[in-house]
Amino acid sequence: MFATCLPGLAPLVRRQLDRLPGITLTGSGFDGRADIVTFEADRGCQDVVARLRTAEDVFVEIGRAGRSDGDNPHRIAAALWQPQQVERALSIWTQPIWTQPIWTQQTWTQQTWTEQAWTGPARAGPRRALAGTMTFRVISRVLSEQAFRRTDMRVALCRTIGQDRRKWTAADPAQLEIWACEYRPGQFLSGLRLTGAEMRQHGGRALERHGALRPTLAAAMVELAGEPGGILLDPCCGSGTILAEAAAAGWTATGTDTDQDAVTTARANAPSATVAIGDALHLDQPGASVAACVSNLPFGRQYQVATDMSSWLAGLLRETARVLAPGGRAVLLTPARAAGLGPASLPPAGQFAVRLLGQRTTIWCFRRLAE
């Protein structure tokens, strides 16, 4: 099997998978658009993986190929469609997918993050029906188009599937989705997608707003904040995606924003959270009252800050250190360098470089020290 995630989140997804029962990690890669994590799942464990809130999609592997076997799309397509593996994948695809969320509880000990998986309320999806006549769609991604284009790969795989499954019809949208990815230079893998948009969108948002954070990235940031307990504050809450993920994980979610439209949107998207107008540099919170601070900070492009970014960020880190309780964590997303800007009481505790909409940015982690 394999899972896809936003570029840069593979280490987090790997760490979560490694702590799930019946899962054995086998590798990772990048197909030009998404990180890929490969693993083996014991029988009956596949649906557990489909509930990870940080992964975009989960697939059952159906074939592998290499350019060294013949740098030709038709030869590669033939290797990527293995009938026995396809039958196994189809049997898994027909099973109901449990959509209960999975988070990880994390603790900080001796400069190392550790975590333990736990699950939220269970909810089963419908059982899928497999018929003799099915529609299918092929998605192909290649890292190099010197020998052939990704469209050539897609056409070749469609032809291979059609020869094996003569009653199947290519369509878009389709009942089945098959992906073929060059996840490492010269190495391809293919899979049948088990998950749908619900996994990536986490049920969707009641209201949309320009620049809203992807739910999977918001979930990763909330998980980095540690074990749920107490108030999680988002001082630049925007559309409320982080607040929704925090509330779903068990935090008491609280958010502020300087924009009334953002406050209205966040209230609709995270109805169980407390949201109000507020300035991130002058938070209406008592000292040492917040267990975690998690936020997607203004990048200075879609949404501006009043001063230069470094000065604004230094002020935000000082205010974050004031409201955070000792041991509390701050998890901030910004392309600006945040390390070294905060007070000594809020030292860096790790960072993750990610790519969002083609732009490089960083998840910065901090931990509040006791006075």
Wavefront OBJ file of the C-alpha trace (Angstrom):
o trace
v 0.000 0.000 0.000
v 0.991 3.634 -0.178
v -0.270 7.017 0.988
v 0.168 10.458 -0.514
v 0.567 13.676 1.468
v 1.570 17.291 0.985
v 5.266 17.743 0.126
v 7.207 17.846 3.379
v 4.682 15.977 5.547
v 6.077 12.503 4.787
v 8.147 12.373 8.029
v 4.996 13.039 10.071
v 2.915 10.489 8.161
v 5.688 7.895 8.430
v 5.947 8.449 12.168
v 2.200 8.043 12.606
v 2.051 4.910 10.452
v 4.979 3.398 12.330
v 2.951 3.492 15.536
v -0.180 1.866 14.124
v -0.641 -1.867 14.748
v -0.196 -4.131 11.730
v 1.689 -1.522 9.660
v 5.267 -1.956 8.391
v 6.948 0.950 6.626
v 8.829 0.077 3.433
v 9.923 3.374 1.875
v 9.067 6.849 0.677
v 9.434 9.102 -2.332
v 8.158 12.142 -4.223
v 6.276 12.095 -7.532
v 6.694 15.771 -8.388
v 3.481 16.870 -6.692
v 3.094 14.827 -3.521
v 5.166 12.895 -1.012
v 4.577 9.141 -1.115
v 4.937 6.763 1.823
v 4.936 3.031 1.074
v 4.069 0.374 3.635
v 2.643 -3.086 4.191
v -0.607 -3.567 6.103
v -1.708 -6.770 7.774
v -5.095 -8.155 6.799
v -7.853 -6.018 8.283
v -5.592 -3.023 8.946
v -6.115 -1.194 5.662
v -9.082 0.864 6.824
v -7.105 2.142 9.815
v -4.676 3.863 7.455
v -7.567 5.441 5.536
v -8.420 7.426 8.668
v -5.147 9.295 9.061
v -5.994 12.990 9.033
v -2.576 14.046 7.707
v -2.638 11.889 4.543
v -4.285 13.044 1.323
v -5.081 9.630 -0.159
v -4.451 5.919 0.446
v -3.908 3.308 -2.272
v -3.623 -0.467 -2.570
v -0.531 -1.191 -4.624
v -1.096 -3.148 -7.836
v 2.293 -3.076 -9.537
v 5.855 -1.758 -9.784
v 8.190 -1.058 -12.673
v 11.509 0.565 -13.481
v 12.863 2.496 -16.429
v 15.771 0.051 -16.434
v 13.320 -2.666 -17.574
v 12.777 -0.734 -20.778
v 12.240 3.012 -20.882
v 8.983 2.555 -22.752
v 5.489 3.476 -21.508
v 3.902 0.255 -22.813
v 6.420 -2.004 -21.050
v 6.125 -0.009 -17.860
v 2.319 -0.075 -18.051
v 2.347 -3.865 -18.443
v 4.406 -4.203 -15.250
v 2.220 -1.741 -13.359
v -0.936 -3.784 -13.987
v -0.523 -7.118 -12.203
v -3.834 -9.077 -12.428
v -3.383 -10.945 -9.130
v -2.585 -7.769 -7.235
v -5.501 -6.046 -8.966
v -7.891 -8.736 -7.717
v -6.642 -8.245 -4.162
v -6.962 -4.495 -4.480
v -10.518 -4.768 -5.773
v -11.525 -7.000 -2.864
v -10.199 -4.362 -0.433
v -11.867 -1.557 -2.414
v -15.298 -3.172 -1.949
v -14.991 -3.168 1.839
v -16.534 -0.281 3.829
v -14.027 2.403 4.733
v -14.218 3.466 8.362
v -14.015 7.227 8.457
v -13.321 7.699 12.144
v -10.376 10.067 12.561
v -7.009 9.019 13.932
v -4.722 11.400 15.787
v -1.569 10.838 17.775
v -0.867 11.849 21.312
v 2.630 13.295 21.581
v 4.987 13.963 24.445
v 8.302 15.809 24.624
v 11.111 13.965 26.395
v 14.858 14.536 26.145
v 14.653 16.602 22.951
v 12.615 13.917 21.162
v 9.000 13.760 20.037
v 7.192 10.523 20.880
v 3.605 9.673 20.108
v 0.886 7.090 20.576
v -1.998 6.548 18.195
v -5.605 6.917 19.306
v -8.920 7.117 17.519
v -12.024 9.233 17.666
v -15.696 8.264 17.222
v -16.167 5.555 14.574
v -18.279 5.969 11.442
v -18.424 3.392 8.640
v -18.806 4.289 4.999
v -21.012 2.375 2.537
v -19.944 -0.939 1.041
v -18.870 -0.491 -2.566
v -20.317 -2.689 -5.298
v -18.048 -4.293 -7.885
v -19.712 -5.154 -11.200
v -18.498 -6.733 -14.390
v -18.802 -3.401 -16.154
v -16.939 -0.609 -14.364
v -15.671 2.835 -15.280
v -12.057 3.736 -14.509
v -9.764 6.736 -14.636
v -5.956 6.769 -14.806
v -3.766 9.432 -13.195
v -0.097 9.386 -14.219
v 2.897 11.316 -12.928
v 6.491 11.125 -14.140
v 9.599 12.902 -12.899
v 11.244 13.039 -16.321
v 9.560 13.400 -19.718
v 12.721 12.912 -21.799
v 11.774 9.397 -22.933
v 7.985 9.784 -22.842
v 5.345 12.125 -21.468
v 3.004 11.417 -18.589
v 0.124 11.450 -21.080
v 1.864 8.600 -22.956
v 2.029 6.698 -19.682
v -1.671 7.278 -19.058
v -2.682 6.143 -22.554
v -0.506 3.025 -22.308
v -1.946 2.048 -18.935
v -5.514 2.647 -20.142
v -4.816 0.309 -23.063
v -3.325 -2.342 -20.757
v -6.329 -2.168 -18.443
v -8.720 -2.373 -21.383
v -7.043 -5.528 -22.682
v -7.358 -7.224 -19.282
v -10.801 -5.887 -18.350
v -12.667 -5.703 -21.642
v -15.964 -4.622 -20.071
v -14.396 -1.686 -18.259
v -14.694 1.789 -19.774
v -12.422 4.801 -19.338
v -14.359 7.790 -17.997
v -13.994 10.951 -15.932
v -15.325 10.913 -13.288
v -15.165 7.161 -12.777
v -15.955 4.482 -10.209
v -12.322 3.392 -9.971
v -9.210 5.530 -9.974
v -5.792 4.035 -10.779
v -2.624 6.036 -10.187
v 0.771 5.407 -11.793
v 3.582 7.451 -10.260
v 7.314 7.738 -10.750
v 7.948 8.152 -7.039
v 11.731 7.897 -7.314
v 13.915 8.558 -10.363
v 13.368 5.568 -12.643
v 11.011 3.768 -10.226
v 7.257 3.541 -10.728
v 4.431 2.175 -8.621
v 0.714 1.960 -9.291
v -2.272 1.686 -7.024
v -6.042 1.640 -6.752
v -7.264 4.602 -4.741
v -9.277 3.596 -1.673
v -10.130 7.059 -0.416
v -12.126 9.979 -1.746
v -12.381 13.709 -1.276
v -13.791 13.259 2.235
v -10.385 12.125 3.481
v -8.594 15.179 2.111
v -11.315 17.690 2.967
v -12.293 16.266 6.386
v -15.947 16.804 5.635
v -15.477 20.192 3.956
v -15.989 23.745 5.201
v -19.326 25.495 5.662
v -17.851 28.694 4.197
v -14.831 29.131 1.939
v -12.357 31.987 2.109
v -9.390 32.809 -0.107
v -6.155 31.374 1.249
v -7.780 28.766 3.502
v -5.374 26.147 4.838
v -5.615 22.556 3.637
v -7.231 20.412 6.364
v -4.460 17.795 6.215
v -1.805 20.428 6.929
v -3.921 21.918 9.721
v -4.269 18.425 11.227
v -0.502 17.914 11.115
v 0.069 21.193 12.919
v -2.519 20.396 15.590
v -0.910 17.004 16.189
v 2.469 18.670 16.660
v 0.889 20.701 19.476
v 0.791 17.565 21.614
v -1.820 15.705 23.591
v -5.186 17.496 23.648
v -5.941 19.221 26.921
v -6.805 22.810 27.726
v -6.991 25.786 25.373
v -5.495 25.738 21.892
v -5.309 29.279 20.552
v -5.077 30.332 16.915
v -4.315 34.083 16.955
v -4.677 34.408 13.144
v -7.535 31.970 12.654
v -8.618 32.948 9.123
v -11.152 30.392 7.873
v -11.006 28.399 11.105
v -9.483 25.246 9.639
v -6.997 24.855 12.489
v -9.755 25.521 15.026
v -11.938 22.820 13.460
v -9.079 20.302 13.585
v -8.254 21.288 17.174
v -11.856 20.863 18.302
v -12.106 17.504 16.523
v -8.953 16.341 18.315
v -10.339 17.253 21.734
v -8.874 20.701 22.412
v -10.808 23.700 23.700
v -10.379 25.725 20.511
v -10.148 29.517 20.670
v -9.322 31.878 17.818
v -8.922 35.540 16.980
v -8.473 37.544 13.790
v -8.343 41.226 12.899
v -10.778 40.695 10.004
v -14.510 40.470 10.774
v -15.081 38.407 7.628
v -12.529 35.870 8.889
v -14.233 35.743 12.291
v -17.614 35.091 10.664
v -16.142 32.367 8.438
v -14.258 30.696 11.296
v -17.389 30.610 13.440
v -19.242 28.827 10.659
v -16.448 26.337 9.985
v -15.609 25.638 13.640
v -18.938 26.081 15.462
v -17.667 24.576 18.715
v -14.751 27.037 18.906
v -14.753 30.477 20.515
v -13.835 33.110 17.910
v -13.551 36.866 18.306
v -11.932 39.967 16.805
v -8.421 40.317 18.177
v -4.854 41.420 17.542
v -2.207 38.679 17.540
v 0.308 41.121 19.057
v -2.025 42.063 21.937
v -3.941 38.912 22.871
v -6.873 39.105 25.240
v -5.592 36.133 27.245
v -4.131 36.013 30.772
v -0.503 35.037 31.139
v 0.302 31.300 31.126
v -3.340 30.448 30.329
v -2.978 28.674 26.974
v -1.820 25.073 26.503
v -0.905 25.451 22.818
v -0.728 28.091 20.108
v -1.147 26.899 16.509
v -1.501 29.249 13.563
v -1.053 29.753 9.838
v 0.532 33.194 9.903
v 0.039 35.845 7.188
v 2.601 35.256 4.431
v 2.638 38.923 3.431
v 1.104 38.100 0.040
v -2.611 37.316 0.263
v -2.837 38.928 3.701
v -0.487 41.668 4.879
v 0.947 42.631 8.256
v 1.317 46.211 9.490
v 5.145 46.223 9.680
v 7.958 44.175 8.185
v 7.482 40.435 8.685
v 10.465 39.871 10.998
v 9.412 42.602 13.422
v 5.802 41.434 13.392
v 6.843 37.815 13.933
v 9.137 38.750 16.823
v 6.236 40.557 18.475
v 3.926 37.602 17.959
v 6.460 35.216 19.507
v 6.829 37.476 22.560
v 3.053 37.560 23.006
v 2.833 33.799 22.441
v 5.442 33.209 25.127
v 3.413 35.381 27.507
v 0.127 33.472 27.115
v 1.611 29.959 26.885
v 1.761 27.892 30.055
v 5.131 26.298 30.876
v 5.555 23.226 28.684
v 3.052 24.567 26.166
v 3.878 24.404 22.476
v 3.622 26.853 19.640
v 3.301 25.523 16.082
v 3.476 28.249 13.444
v 3.400 28.089 9.652
v 5.336 30.826 7.851
v 7.964 31.093 5.081
v 9.825 33.675 7.182
v 12.606 32.441 9.414
v 11.126 32.267 12.914
v 14.050 30.668 14.770
v 15.991 33.207 16.824
v 13.256 35.858 16.796
v 11.470 34.792 19.968
v 12.399 35.297 23.619
v 14.700 32.889 25.453
v 11.674 31.407 27.211
v 10.350 30.134 23.857
v 13.212 28.234 22.188
v 12.807 26.357 18.867
v 11.833 22.701 19.187
v 11.959 21.518 15.578
v 10.868 22.481 12.091
v 9.351 20.894 8.978
v 9.842 22.327 5.494
v 6.668 21.935 3.426
v 5.412 23.033 0.024
v 1.983 24.601 -0.224
v 0.490 25.596 -3.581
v 3.975 25.535 -5.071
v 5.379 27.835 -2.379
v 7.979 26.710 0.117
v 7.146 27.388 3.738
v 7.996 25.958 7.147
v 6.207 24.598 10.202
v 8.134 26.055 13.162
v 7.752 24.376 16.554
v 8.530 26.030 19.907
v 8.184 24.945 23.533
v 7.561 27.293 26.425
v 10.136 26.905 29.187
v 9.386 27.420 32.858
v 10.598 30.717 34.289
l 1 2 3 4 5 6 7 8 9 10 11 12 13 14 15 16 17 18 19 20 21 22 23 24 25 26 27 28 29 30 31 32 33 34 35 36 37 38 39 40 41 42 43 44 45 46 47 48 49 50 51 52 53 54 55 56 57 58 59 60 61 62 63 64 65 66 67 68 69 70 71 72 73 74 75 76 77 78 79 80 81 82 83 84 85 86 87 88 89 90 91 92 93 94 95 96 97 98 99 100 101 102 103 104 105 106 107 108 109 110 111 112 113 114 115 116 117 118 119 120 121 122 123 124 125 126 127 128 129 130 131 132 133 134 135 136 137 138 139 140 141 142 143 144 145 146 147 148 149 150 151 152 153 154 155 156 157 158 159 160 161 162 163 164 165 166 167 168 169 170 171 172 173 174 175 176 177 178 179 180 181 182 183 184 185 186 187 188 189 190 191 192 193 194 195 196 197 198 199 200 201 202 203 204 205 206 207 208 209 210 211 212 213 214 215 216 217 218 219 220 221 222 223 224 225 226 227 228 229 230 231 232 233 234 235 236 237 238 239 240 241 242 243 244 245 246 247 248 249 250 251 252 253 254 255 256 257 258 259 260 261 262 263 264 265 266 267 268 269 270 271 272 273 274 275 276 277 278 279 280 281 282 283 284 285 286 287 288 289 290 291 292 293 294 295 296 297 298 299 300 301 302 303 304 305 306 307 308 309 310 311 312 313 314 315 316 317 318 319 320 321 322 323 324 325 326 327 328 329 330 331 332 333 334 335 336 337 338 339 340 341 342 343 344 345 346 347 348 349 350 351 352 353 354 355 356 357 358 359 360 361 362 363 364 365 366 367 368 369 370 371
